[in-house]
Amino acid sequence: MRKPLAIGLLLTLTITAGCGVEVRRPTGGGAPGENVRLAVVPKAIGFDFWEQVRVGAECAASKHPEVTMHWDGVTSEDDVSGQQSLLQDLLAQGVDGLVYAATDAQALSNVSSTAVEQGTTVVNIDSGTTPQPKNVPVYATDNVAAAERGTDLLARQLGGKGKVAFVEFQPGTSTNDTRGEGFERGLAKHPGLKLVARQSSESDYNTALQVTQDILTANPDLDGIYAGNEPSMLGAAEAVRQAGKAGKIKIVGWDTAEGQIDALREGVVSGLIAQNPFAMGYQGVQATVDKIRGRGEQRATDTGATIITKDNLDDPDVRKLLNPSCADPPR
Amino acid sequence: MTDQRTARGVSDRMAGAISQVAAAGALIVVFVVLSIVAPSFLTADNLFNLGSQTSVNAVMAVGVTLVIITGGIDLSVGSVAALSGVIGVMLMAEYGFDPTLAIIGGILVGAVAGLVNGLLVSVVGLPPFIATLGMLSVARGLVLIATGAVAVFGAPDSFRLLGQGVIGGFPIPVLLIVLVAVGGYVVLTRTKLGRYSYVMGSNMEAARLSGVPVRSYTTAVYVLSGALAGLGGMIAASRINSGQPNFGEGLELDVIAAVVIGGASLFGGRGTVLGSLIGAFLVAVIRNGAVQLNIGTFYQNVLIGVIIWIAVWWDRYQRRKLSGDTG
């Protein structure tokens, strides 16, 4: 029943959007009580991670009755030009505030500066731009620091020595590369760890499975895997499971999708680096509203990362982080 | 007139055979080189993996071969595979279907998408490129609507058999390649559908004038391509026991590359199942070997692109040479 309803709703929304003939004000919404229109654009719609960003963003928006929030995005995190067009469309529609996660740091820098010039308030979440306009704060995870902590965990679990592989996801993107940078810093601290393979999953579960199978074939004595995101880790875990090496090969990686948490309980995966997507969404929207209202000062903020293992998986704080809700938000 | 056409048919077939031999030669060379430089390449485990990894592309390539022989193209196979995969898994996870029925359901979803493609081409008269480009987008959109863009888990463990099982020492996905290849071969060489496909691809107007029911055969070819994309999608879903909404983005290009490397002509009239399989394996072996040698994805992509150029250049070179010789 849910799905036909959702489709109906979608159609209605599309039609409404298509027929919307109201005259849009280019700027405004500054005075209290006036309606504020925000657009929140993740790197891509779908994926547990962005859904949790959405929960946080909607939570913040719901605290301000006069704020209406529009959530939209492209369907693939590497669709840079698609996101650029979407952002330009939203700006042309005259939103008051734009909260977005940049799919490409350099390509989207212009969008931010143009938006700021025309008086739109812009806030980045998860990924900012290069250069980052001075008055566009970023609410994101410090990927380098968190990756280093993840690598420390892997080193500890391997007793400080062993052969490791890195399954990355989109070489060249800032998220991928900062997670790689933190990993390399970690490796430098633990000289007993030897990097024998570095391959990309292209953020695809099947590809991650294939490359990990091939890495295992070439390195039958592999001890550990560091995975850069959700599909990379799911594929790596599946390959290790199918090779009958579950638990023998330690896997530490990013994100906390349901399948990853199941794999952690099962013992195939030994550590997760959890970001706080709820906080990104919440703080991003809150900062935008504050800025439009002229309240307080907004500056770049590390939304934090938590290392999750089997031991702390059921801690109340971790549960809240993994299943964020507006009623009981994570810290 | 008849003599000329026969001559063209013969030279076409020879050119096809030559590109197949070239692709097979390339495959053997890459295979031998990898066996020497990557000690783990020629191991039972790796060949097992390689076969399973190729299955998705190979099965889909057989369907696309049929379409390309008729002078068409199917750009929608990646999206259609994703649609079949997520709906197949949803049938099991949310509606309690038995895996066998769900697999059939996934294949039917693909066949329906193929039917729409076929009708758009044959009845509405859209160019195949446009019809299937539209389907690429429509099917992906339907995947995202059906799943909310979130992966579907919860299929029973027995569903893993399709993509991970073994019968008599052979991986089931490899047996499926054999089954589909034999089926495709029989269709192409022993049925009206296959023979008319070559005729339609060589000269659609002539085929129509000589009484070939062009519309129904064209439609049938797209239905088969859709159904095989559906099967490919179900194998991929089974390999990871879940339906991934972003599966298969860009996969159509790998599949078409396999078919073209295998000697099919994008202008129609030429192509074989064996050639496309060789093409699919060549692409898969290069990727597999590159990972084992720890060569980055960027270089793998360059390598595969260069191989496509060489394959098509060789193809055209041979055709020109042959037409020069016979004409």
Interface residues (C-beta under 8 A of the other chain):
Chain A: K3 A6 I7 L10 A44 I45 G46 F47 D48 E51 T75 S76 P171 V196 A197 R198 Q199 S200 E202 S203 D204 Y205 N206 L209 Q210 V211 Q213 D214 I215 T217 A218 P220 P231 L234 G235 E238 Q242 A257 E258 G259
Chain B: A38 S40 F41 T43 D45 N46 N49 Q53 V56 R140 L144 I145 A146 T147 G148 A149 V150 A151 F153 Q164 A236 R239 I240 N241 S242 Q244 P245 N246 F247 E249 R287 N288 V291 Q292 L293 N294 G296 T297 F298
